[in-house]
Amino acid sequence: MFKLVTWIDEKLRWNPDNYGGIVEMNDDIFGSDKLRVYVNHTGNISWEPGFAFTTSCPVDVTMFPVDSQTCSVTVMPWMTSDKEIWFNETKIVVDTLLAHNGQFAIVGSSVPRLNNSVSGNPNNKLIMSSFTLQLKRKPTFYLLNVIGPIATISFLCGVSFLVPSESGEKLTVAITVLLSLTVFLGVVDDNLPKTSDSIPYFGELRFHVDK
């Protein structure tokens, strides 16, 4: 979030002709290179203070690894009603503003405008913008390294019934396949999202196998 702050400093005026035609420069204030201002030769100083913040959204991993997520961030002006500031509906330019991610793909976005009445003054409203992204997990890695091996091992469980009883290896094959499935699900468990709000079906499958 950025807000432009400007003021005039009489001591920071100069004639561009005396300084190689320089009409504006970038300088730091308060002794920190993180607080930089634009200084014009007329003494006009512009400062755009800003900050970086981290936000999060709840994740439902029940359908992992073919799950979809919706994340929203609501921005609202503080102590400024619709009489003083107005937000227009816009859209998120995902091609230029967001970095490519190998785990999720952005399948949709929206920025609806919301109104919230000011407490004690119903004639004034706060204009809010809710930035929403629809994310879909890219399942290729999990299909090849999780679902594929589990499906193959599960298929071998049925194959064990085809082993002739007189060969003496029927029980050995069945136990070997079961142990392989149990060990592999233990490895899969390390790659599952760690959350207690929703349990992935793979986690429930591992629980029943261990049981």
Secondary structure, DSSP 4 states (H G I P E B T S, - for coil): ----EEEE-GGG---GGGGTT--EEEEEETTEEEEEEEEETTSEEEE--------------TTTTS-EEEEEEEE--SS--TTT--PPPB---HHHHS---SSEEEEEEEB-EEEEEETTEEEEEEEEEEEEEEEEE--HHHIIIIIHHHHHHHHHHHHGGGS-GGGS-HHHHHHHHHHHHHHHHHHHHHHS---SSS--HHHHHHHHHH-
